[in-house]
Amino acid sequence: MTDITAASDKLHNWASKENTNRVRARYAADRRLQIYGIAAISFAILVLAILVGSLIASGASAFFQSKATLTFFLDPNAIDKNDISNANFRKIVNDTFSKLFPDVTAPKQKSDLQKILSTEVRFTLRDYVVANPDKIGQSVTLTVPLSDPFDQLYKGVVPPRLNALSDQEKARFENRLKNRGLIDVVDGRSFAKINVYIDPAKVVPEDIAAGGFQAILLEGIDALFPNQRVAGIYAIFDDAAAEAIKQHVMANPGVIGQTVENLLVPVSPFYDTLNKGQNPQIPNPRIGGENEIKWFEQLKGLNVLSSPFSTELFLNSNSRFPEQAGLSGAIVGSFYALMVCFLISFPTGIAAAVYLEEFAPKNRWTDLIEVNINNLAAVPSIVFGLLGLAVFLNLFGLPRSAPLVGGMVLSLLTLPTIIIATRAALKSVPPSIRQAALGIGASKHQVVMHHVLPLAMPGILTGTIIGMAHALGETAPLLLIGMNAFITSAPGDILEAATALPAQIYSWSDSPERGFVARTSAAILILLGFLVFMNGIAIFLRQKFERKW
């Protein structure tokens, strides 16, 4: 033994510099691998944090709804107890709101004033009176929503006014005119110095008033801004600039055919304001004009506005008005679709997995089936939607947009996942369990049903819940079978038209109103919450019931 060790030491010197360098290189490679792993995990966490943070930043405002607390007099002369639904609740709402603004008397102004409240307020008041007919003849205080633009304004999501000029327009004015001393202020009004050639082809002494002074002005502007022929340079000058040239020529007809230098022409009001050191602004077009902004500020001063938690987001169904749109119909539709999906895919998937794993003979046909099941798990979800459209709707004639059809399509999507997860759970049960049961006289059926399947059930439930969570987030197959319909009430059963959370998110994301931007992000957060909850249940079941062998 000593001779062998001595011979080995002669062949390889473990303390040599080369060997030490190789050991250090291996340790360095291990450290690099750890660093790469930590960097990858950190990058994934960072991306996830950015995603969730952006959703929270854009969707947080949707969880609160701006409202006004108003007192309505339910005039018995305007509301018939026997025909409440046909009462003119719009007039009651308009009259009540107008009393807060006694100075607003013009019909057009009154019409603009009503834009502050949601147009759905009349239905809120109607539903209240229908539910409380004994209140007719009394004054009731209700908290009603504001319209989406003013909801966004009250939350500070949108500003009341926007900059009238872009940074590029401001820089052009500063660099080409003001900094070169070409702007003068006369009698409180800003004027630009411009050189214009009074072309005799455009202006004749016999009829100066009919001259082409607008064309002369444009030529002077082009000379002042060489190589910058954009619409923005013409907007610098006021509409009366050509009239100023005309008046100068009429007073001095001898300048025809000559170039008039440093002629003062007025600049437009926005640039006049900019020249005076102020930032020119215009009312936000989503809000309206200055009147609407003034009325809203007055309304804020009355202390009737608040921004409570938005129960409408969860209790209301879809609406074309963002302030009234909610997820109730989508949540109920998703629940019905997942219920149908579970009732179909869970027993079917377990039965198929048990047969393939425990009873089916191992031959080319079962191998082919196994390969196809694995392939189906990777098929794009839109293919299952096309299958549902062709078979369930066109061939069988099932109702379009119904949760029944949605659940059937989603069951096709989740079946491969459940079968694969169930087979993996069955394989994880030790063979000794089967052998012990068979040794005491149990049949193959009893072994599977009484011993193997109960022990595999935690893994089966985990795979099923993960498959259901996958189905909950699917959009493409639901769109193809019509589960993106505009539904204003939650479905009562699995045969009524409905929508689902992913389809509702898709629909809202395509809406132009700004309020739907926040609601889209909020709906995504709610959907992610459901997915995290379902995955949490799967983790809990696995840790609680999983057996360690």
PEBEL-V280737 format. One record per pair of residues at least 4 apart in sequence whose ideal C-beta (glycine too) atoms are under 8 Angstrom apart, sorted by the first residue. I is the first residue (numbers start at 0). GAP is how many residues later the second one is. D is the distance in whole Angstrom. If there is no record, write none. Layout:
{{I	GAP	D} {I	GAP	D}}
//
This chain:
{{0	4	7} {1	4	6} {2	4	6} {3	4	6} {4	4	6} {5	4	7} {6	4	7} {7	4	7} {8	4	7} {8	5	8} {11	7	7} {12	6	7} {13	5	6} {14	4	7} {14	5	7} {15	4	7} {16	4	6} {17	4	7} {18	4	7} {19	4	6} {20	4	6} {21	4	7} {22	4	6} {23	4	6} {24	4	6} {25	4	7} {26	4	6} {27	4	6} {28	4	6} {29	4	7} {30	4	6} {31	4	6} {32	4	6} {33	4	6} {34	4	6} {35	4	6} {36	4	6} {37	4	6} {38	4	6} {39	4	6} {40	4	6} {41	4	6} {42	4	6} {43	4	6} {44	4	6} {45	4	6} {46	4	6} {47	4	6} {48	4	6} {49	4	6} {50	4	7} {51	4	6} {51	476	8} {52	4	6} {53	4	6} {53	467	8} {54	4	5} {54	466	5} {54	469	6} {54	470	5} {54	473	8} {55	4	5} {55	465	8} {55	469	7} {57	459	6} {57	460	6} {57	463	4} {58	4	8} {58	459	5} {58	460	8} {58	461	7} {58	462	3} {58	463	4} {58	464	8} {58	465	7} {58	466	5} {59	4	8} {59	458	8} {59	462	8} {60	91	8} {60	94	5} {60	96	6} {60	457	5} {61	248	7} {61	251	6} {61	453	8} {61	456	4} {61	457	5} {61	459	7} {61	460	4} {62	246	6} {62	247	6} {62	250	6} {62	459	6} {63	91	7} {63	243	5} {63	244	7} {63	245	6} {63	246	6} {64	80	6} {64	86	7} {64	242	7} {64	243	7} {64	244	8} {64	245	4} {64	247	6} {64	248	8} {64	258	6} {65	79	7} {65	80	5} {65	84	7} {65	85	4} {65	88	4} {65	89	6} {65	239	7} {65	240	8} {65	241	5} {65	257	8} {66	76	5} {66	77	6} {66	78	5} {66	79	7} {66	238	7} {66	239	6} {66	240	7} {66	241	7} {67	48	8} {67	49	7} {67	75	7} {67	76	6} {67	78	6} {67	231	7} {67	236	5} {67	237	6} {68	72	6} {68	73	7} {68	74	5} {68	235	5} {68	236	8} {68	237	7} {69	26	6} {69	27	7} {69	71	7} {69	72	6} {69	73	8} {69	74	6} {69	234	7} {70	25	7} {70	68	5} {70	69	7} {70	70	5} {71	20	6} {71	21	7} {71	24	5} {71	53	6} {71	67	7} {71	68	6} {71	69	8} {71	70	6} {72	19	8} {72	23	7} {72	65	8} {72	66	5} {73	5	6} {73	18	7} {73	55	6} {73	61	6} {73	62	5} {73	63	6} {73	64	6} {73	65	7} {73	66	6} {74	4	6} {74	17	7} {74	62	8} {75	60	5} {75	61	4} {77	9	6} {77	10	6} {77	13	7} {77	14	6} {78	5	6} {78	8	4} {78	13	8} {78	50	6} {78	57	5} {79	4	7} {79	6	7} {79	7	7} {80	52	6} {80	55	6} {82	4	7} {83	42	7} {83	45	6} {83	46	5} {83	49	6} {84	41	7} {84	45	7} {86	5	8} {86	39	7} {86	42	7} {87	4	7} {88	4	6} {88	33	4} {88	34	8} {88	36	5} {88	37	5} {88	40	8} {89	4	6} {89	32	5} {90	4	6} {91	4	6} {91	30	8} {91	33	7} {92	4	6} {92	21	8} {92	24	7} {92	28	5} {92	29	5} {92	32	6} {92	51	8} {93	4	6} {93	16	7} {93	20	6} {94	4	7} {96	4	8} {96	16	7} {96	17	7} {96	19	8} {96	20	6} {97	6	7} {97	12	6} {97	15	7} {99	199	7} {99	202	6} {99	204	8} {100	12	6} {100	194	6} {100	197	7} {103	5	5} {103	6	6} {103	9	5} {103	191	7} {104	4	7} {104	5	7} {105	4	7} {106	4	6} {107	4	7} {108	4	6} {108	182	6} {109	4	7} {110	4	8} {111	176	6} {111	177	8} {111	179	6} {111	180	6} {112	179	8} {112	182	6} {114	32	6} {114	34	8} {114	35	8} {114	173	7} {114	177	7} {115	30	6} {115	31	6} {115	34	5} {115	176	7} {115	179	7} {115	180	6} {115	183	7} {116	4	5} {116	27	6} {116	28	8} {116	29	6} {116	30	6} {117	26	7} {117	27	5} {117	28	6} {117	29	5} {117	30	8} {117	203	6} {117	205	5} {117	206	6} {118	28	7} {118	202	7} {119	4	6} {119	25	7} {119	199	7} {119	201	6} {119	203	8} {119	204	5} {120	4	6} {120	23	4} {120	24	7} {121	4	6} {122	4	6} {123	4	7} {123	18	7} {123	20	6} {123	21	8} {124	4	6} {124	17	7} {124	19	8} {125	4	6} {126	4	6} {127	4	6} {127	7	8} {127	12	7} {127	14	6} {128	4	7} {128	6	7} {128	7	7} {131	8	8} {134	5	5} {142	163	7} {142	165	8} {144	6	7} {144	167	7} {144	178	5} {144	179	7} {145	4	4} {145	5	5} {145	8	7} {145	159	8} {145	177	7} {146	4	7} {146	174	8} {146	176	6} {147	4	6} {147	173	7} {147	174	4} {147	175	5} {147	365	6} {147	366	7} {147	367	4} {148	4	6} {148	9	7} {148	135	8} {148	137	5} {148	138	5} {148	139	8} {148	365	8} {149	4	6} {149	137	7} {149	146	6} {150	4	7} {150	171	8} {150	172	5} {150	364	7} {151	5	4} {151	6	5} {151	134	8} {151	362	6} {151	363	6} {152	4	8} {152	5	6} {152	7	6} {152	131	8} {152	134	6} {152	143	7} {153	142	8} {153	146	8} {153	151	6} {153	153	6} {154	152	6} {156	357	7} {156	361	7} {157	126	6} {157	128	6} {157	129	7} {157	356	7} {158	125	6} {159	123	7} {159	124	6} {159	127	6} {159	133	5} {159	136	8} {160	120	4} {160	121	6} {160	122	6} {160	123	6} {160	132	7} {161	119	6} {161	120	6} {161	121	8} {161	122	5} {161	123	8} {162	116	7} {162	117	7} {162	118	6} {163	106	5} {163	116	4} {163	117	6} {163	118	5} {164	4	4} {164	5	5} {164	8	8} {164	105	6} {164	106	8} {164	109	6} {164	115	6} {165	4	7} {166	4	6} {167	4	6} {167	64	8} {168	4	7} {168	63	5} {168	66	8} {169	4	6} {169	104	6} {170	4	6} {171	4	6} {171	53	8} {171	56	8} {171	60	7} {171	61	7} {171	64	8} {172	4	6} {172	5	6} {172	63	6} {172	98	6} {172	101	6} {172	102	8} {173	4	5} {173	5	6} {174	4	6} {174	5	8} {175	4	7} {175	6	8} {175	48	7} {175	49	6} {176	5	5} {176	6	5} {176	15	6} {176	47	8} {176	59	7} {177	4	7} {177	5	5} {177	97	6} {180	12	8} {181	10	6} {181	11	5} {181	12	8} {181	42	8} {182	7	6} {182	8	7} {182	9	6} {182	10	7} {182	84	7} {182	92	6} {183	6	8} {183	7	5} {183	9	7} {183	80	6} {184	4	7} {184	5	6} {184	6	7} {184	90	7} {184	91	8} {185	5	6} {185	78	7} {188	77	6} {188	83	6} {189	76	7} {189	77	5} {189	81	7} {189	82	4} {189	85	4} {189	86	7} {190	73	4} {190	74	6} {190	75	6} {190	76	7} {191	44	7} {191	45	7} {191	72	7} {191	73	6} {191	74	8} {191	75	5} {192	69	4} {192	70	7} {192	71	6} {193	23	8} {193	26	5} {193	27	7} {193	30	6} {193	68	8} {193	69	6} {193	71	6} {194	25	6} {194	28	7} {194	29	7} {194	64	6} {194	65	7} {194	66	5} {194	67	7} {194	68	7} {195	20	5} {195	21	7} {195	23	7} {195	24	4} {195	49	6} {195	63	7} {195	64	5} {195	67	6} {196	19	7} {196	22	7} {196	23	7} {196	61	8} {196	62	5} {196	63	8} {197	4	8} {197	5	6} {197	18	7} {197	47	8} {197	51	6} {197	57	5} {197	58	5} {197	59	7} {197	60	6} {197	61	8} {197	62	6} {198	4	7} {198	13	8} {198	17	6} {198	20	8} {198	58	8} {199	4	7} {199	56	5} {199	57	5} {201	9	6} {201	10	4} {201	11	8} {201	13	6} {201	14	6} {202	5	6} {202	8	3} {202	9	7} {202	10	7} {202	13	7} {202	46	6} {202	53	6} {203	4	7} {203	7	7} {203	52	8} {204	48	5} {204	51	6} {206	4	8} {207	38	7} {207	41	6} {207	42	5} {207	45	6} {207	48	8} {208	37	7} {208	41	7} {210	5	8} {210	35	7} {210	38	7} {211	4	6} {212	4	6} {212	29	4} {212	30	7} {212	32	5} {212	33	5} {212	36	8} {213	4	7} {213	28	5} {214	4	7} {215	4	7} {215	26	8} {215	29	6} {216	4	6} {216	20	7} {216	24	6} {216	25	5} {216	28	6} {216	48	7} {217	4	6} {217	16	7} {218	4	7} {219	4	6} {220	4	6} {220	12	6} {220	13	6} {220	15	8} {220	16	7} {221	4	7} {221	7	6} {223	9	8} {224	4	8} {224	8	5} {227	5	6} {228	4	7} {230	4	7} {231	4	8} {234	33	6} {234	35	8} {235	31	6} {235	32	6} {235	35	5} {236	4	4} {236	28	6} {236	29	7} {236	30	6} {236	31	6} {237	27	7} {237	28	4} {237	29	6} {237	30	5} {237	31	7} {238	29	8} {239	4	6} {239	26	6} {240	4	7} {240	24	4} {240	25	6} {241	4	6} {242	4	6} {243	4	7} {243	19	7} {243	20	7} {243	21	5} {243	22	6} {244	4	6} {244	15	8} {244	18	7} {244	20	7} {245	4	6} {246	4	6} {247	4	6} {247	7	7} {247	12	7} {247	15	6} {248	4	6} {248	6	6} {248	7	7} {253	4	8} {254	5	5} {265	6	8} {266	4	4} {266	5	5} {266	8	7} {267	4	7} {268	4	6} {268	11	8} {269	4	6} {269	10	4} {270	4	6} {270	9	8} {271	4	7} {272	5	5} {272	6	8} {272	7	4} {273	4	7} {273	5	7} {273	6	6} {282	4	6} {282	5	7} {282	6	5} {282	7	6} {282	9	7} {282	10	6} {285	228	7} {286	5	6} {286	6	6} {286	9	8} {287	4	3} {287	5	7} {288	4	7} {289	4	6} {290	4	6} {291	4	6} {292	4	6} {293	4	6} {294	4	6} {295	4	7} {296	4	7} {297	4	7} {298	5	7} {298	6	6} {299	5	6} {309	4	8} {310	4	5} {311	4	4} {311	11	7} {311	12	6} {311	13	8} {311	14	5} {312	13	5} {312	14	6} {312	206	7} {312	209	6} {313	12	6} {313	13	6} {313	14	6} {313	17	8} {314	11	6} {314	13	6} {315	8	6} {315	9	7} {315	10	3} {315	11	8} {315	12	6} {316	9	6} {316	11	5} {316	12	4} {316	13	8} {316	170	6} {316	171	5} {316	172	5} {316	173	6} {317	7	6} {317	8	7} {317	11	6} {317	12	7} {317	168	6} {317	169	6} {317	170	6} {317	181	7} {317	186	7} {317	189	8} {318	5	4} {318	6	4} {318	7	7} {318	169	7} {319	5	8} {319	166	8} {320	4	7} {321	189	8} {321	191	5} {321	192	8} {321	193	3} {321	194	5} {321	197	6} {322	192	6} {324	183	7} {324	190	8} {324	191	7} {324	194	6} {326	4	5} {326	174	7} {326	177	6} {326	196	6} {326	199	7} {327	4	6} {327	162	5} {328	4	6} {328	158	5} {328	159	7} {328	160	6} {328	161	5} {328	162	7} {328	169	6} {328	170	6} {328	175	8} {329	4	6} {329	169	5} {329	170	6} {329	171	5} {329	173	7} {329	174	4} {329	193	8} {330	4	6} {330	159	8} {330	170	7} {331	4	6} {331	158	4} {331	159	6} {331	166	7} {332	4	6} {332	70	6} {332	73	7} {332	150	7} {332	154	7} {332	157	8} {332	158	6} {332	165	3} {332	166	5} {332	167	5} {333	4	6} {333	138	6} {333	166	4} {333	167	5} {334	4	6} {335	4	7} {335	67	3} {335	68	8} {335	70	8} {335	71	7} {335	155	6} {335	157	7} {335	158	5} {335	162	7} {336	4	6} {336	66	4} {336	69	4} {336	70	4} {336	73	6} {336	134	8} {336	141	8} {336	146	7} {336	161	8} {336	163	6} {337	4	6} {337	69	7} {337	72	7} {337	130	6} {337	133	7} {337	134	6} {338	4	6} {338	64	8} {338	68	7} {338	155	8} {339	4	6} {339	63	6} {339	64	6} {339	66	7} {339	67	2} {339	68	6} {339	70	8} {339	71	7} {339	154	6} {340	4	6} {340	66	4} {340	67	8} {340	69	4} {340	70	5} {340	73	6} {340	127	7} {340	130	6} {341	4	5} {341	122	8} {341	126	6} {342	4	8} {342	64	8} {343	4	6} {343	63	7} {343	64	7} {343	67	4} {344	4	5} {344	65	8} {344	66	4} {344	69	5} {344	70	5} {344	73	6} {344	119	8} {344	122	7} {345	4	6} {345	72	7} {345	118	6} {346	4	6} {347	4	6} {347	63	8} {347	67	6} {348	4	6} {348	65	8} {348	66	5} {348	69	3} {348	70	5} {348	73	6} {348	115	7} {349	4	6} {349	68	7} {349	72	5} {349	103	8} {349	110	6} {350	4	6} {351	4	6} {351	63	8} {351	67	5} {352	4	6} {352	65	7} {352	66	5} {352	67	8} {352	69	3} {352	70	5} {352	73	7} {353	4	5} {353	5	7} {353	68	7} {353	72	7} {353	94	6} {353	99	7} {354	4	5} {354	5	5} {355	4	5} {355	10	6} {355	13	7} {355	14	7} {355	63	8} {355	67	7} {356	65	8} {356	66	5} {356	69	5} {356	70	7} {357	68	7} {357	86	7} {357	90	5} {357	94	7} {358	85	7} {358	89	8} {359	6	5} {360	5	7} {361	4	6} {361	5	8} {362	4	7} {363	4	6} {364	4	7} {365	4	6} {366	4	6} {367	4	6} {368	4	6} {369	4	7} {370	4	6} {371	4	6} {372	4	7} {372	43	5} {372	46	6} {372	47	7} {373	4	7} {373	42	7} {373	46	7} {374	4	7} {375	39	8} {375	40	4} {376	39	4} {376	40	6} {376	43	6} {378	4	5} {378	5	7} {379	96	8} {380	4	7} {380	32	6} {380	93	5} {380	95	5} {380	96	5} {381	4	7} {381	94	4} {381	95	7} {381	98	7} {382	4	7} {383	4	6} {383	25	6} {383	28	5} {383	29	5} {383	93	5} {384	4	6} {384	24	6} {384	91	5} {384	92	3} {384	93	7} {384	94	7} {384	95	3} {384	96	6} {385	4	6} {385	94	6} {386	4	6} {386	22	7} {386	25	7} {387	4	5} {387	5	7} {387	17	6} {387	20	7} {387	21	4} {387	24	7} {387	89	6} {387	92	7} {387	93	5} {388	4	5} {388	5	7} {388	91	5} {388	92	6} {389	4	5} {389	5	7} {390	4	5} {390	5	7} {391	4	5} {391	6	5} {391	13	5} {391	16	6} {391	17	7} {391	89	7} {392	4	7} {392	5	6} {392	7	6} {392	12	7} {392	88	6} {392	89	8} {397	4	7} {397	6	6} {397	7	5} {397	10	8} {398	5	7} {398	6	7} {398	96	6} {398	98	7} {399	5	7} {399	81	7} {399	82	4} {399	97	7} {400	4	8} {400	80	7} {400	81	4} {400	82	5} {400	84	5} {400	86	8} {400	96	4} {400	97	6} {400	98	7} {401	4	7} {401	92	6} {401	93	5} {401	94	7} {401	95	7} {401	96	7} {402	4	6} {402	80	8} {402	88	6} {402	91	5} {402	92	8} {402	93	8} {402	95	5} {402	97	8} {403	4	7} {403	90	4} {403	91	6} {404	4	6} {404	76	5} {404	78	8} {405	4	6} {405	71	8} {405	72	6} {405	75	6} {405	77	5} {405	92	8} {405	94	6} {406	4	6} {406	87	7} {407	4	7} {408	4	7} {408	68	5} {408	69	7} {408	72	6} {409	4	6} {409	61	4} {409	64	7} {409	67	7} {410	4	6} {412	57	7} {412	58	6} {412	61	6} {412	64	7} {413	4	6} {413	50	8} {413	53	4} {413	54	7} {413	56	7} {413	57	5} {414	4	6} {415	4	6} {416	4	6} {416	46	6} {416	49	7} {416	50	4} {416	53	7} {417	4	6} {417	42	8} {417	45	6} {417	46	5} {417	49	5} {418	4	6} {419	4	6} {419	43	7} {420	4	6} {420	38	7} {420	39	6} {420	41	7} {420	42	2} {420	43	7} {420	45	7} {420	46	7} {421	4	6} {421	34	7} {421	37	8} {421	38	5} {421	41	6} {422	4	6} {423	4	7} {423	35	7} {423	39	7} {424	4	8} {424	31	4} {424	32	8} {424	33	8} {424	34	3} {424	35	5} {424	38	7} {425	26	6} {425	27	8} {425	30	5} {427	28	7} {427	31	6} {427	121	8} {428	4	5} {428	5	8} {428	22	8} {428	23	5} {428	26	5} {428	27	5} {429	119	5} {430	4	6} {431	4	6} {432	4	7} {432	18	6} {432	19	6} {432	22	7} {433	4	6} {433	13	5} {433	17	7} {433	18	6} {434	4	6} {435	4	7} {436	5	4} {436	9	7} {436	10	4} {436	13	7} {436	14	5} {437	4	6} {437	6	8} {437	9	6} {441	4	4} {441	5	5} {441	8	7} {441	9	8} {442	4	7} {443	4	7} {444	4	6} {445	4	5} {445	5	8} {446	4	5} {446	5	6} {447	4	5} {447	5	6} {448	4	6} {449	4	7} {450	4	7} {451	4	6} {452	4	6} {454	92	6} {455	4	6} {456	4	6} {456	88	7} {457	4	6} {457	83	6} {457	84	6} {457	86	8} {457	87	4} {457	88	5} {457	89	8} {458	4	6} {458	83	7} {458	87	7} {459	4	6} {460	4	6} {460	77	7} {460	80	5} {461	4	6} {461	76	4} {461	77	8} {461	79	6} {461	80	5} {462	4	6} {463	4	6} {464	4	6} {464	69	5} {464	70	7} {464	72	6} {464	73	4} {464	76	7} {465	4	7} {465	68	8} {465	69	7} {465	72	6} {466	4	7} {467	4	6} {467	66	6} {468	4	7} {468	61	8} {468	62	5} {468	65	4} {468	66	6} {468	69	8} {469	4	7} {471	29	7} {471	30	8} {471	55	7} {471	58	6} {471	59	7} {471	62	7} {472	29	6} {472	54	7} {472	58	6} {473	4	7} {473	28	6} {474	4	6} {474	27	4} {474	28	6} {474	30	8} {474	31	6} {475	4	7} {476	4	7} {477	5	4} {477	6	7} {477	22	5} {477	24	7} {477	25	5} {478	4	7} {478	5	5} {478	24	6} {478	27	7} {481	15	8} {482	15	6} {482	16	6} {482	17	5} {482	20	5} {483	15	6} {483	19	4} {483	20	8} {483	22	6} {483	23	5} {484	12	5} {484	13	8} {484	14	6} {485	21	8} {486	4	7} {486	10	6} {486	11	6} {486	12	5} {489	8	8} {490	5	4} {490	6	7} {490	7	4} {491	4	5} {498	4	5} {498	5	5} {498	8	7} {499	4	7} {500	4	6} {500	22	7} {500	25	7} {500	26	5} {500	29	7} {501	4	6} {501	25	7} {502	4	6} {503	4	6} {503	19	6} {504	4	6} {504	15	6} {504	18	5} {504	19	6} {504	22	7} {505	4	7} {506	4	7} {507	8	5} {507	11	6} {507	12	4} {507	15	6} {508	7	8} {508	11	5} {510	5	4} {511	4	8} {513	4	8} {514	4	6} {515	4	6} {516	4	7} {517	4	6} {518	4	6} {519	4	7} {520	4	7} {521	4	6} {522	4	6} {523	4	6} {524	4	6} {525	4	7} {526	4	6} {527	4	6} {528	4	6} {529	4	6} {530	4	6} {531	4	6} {532	4	7} {533	4	7} {534	4	6} {535	4	6} {536	4	6} {537	4	6} {538	4	6} {539	4	6} {540	4	6} {541	4	5}}
//
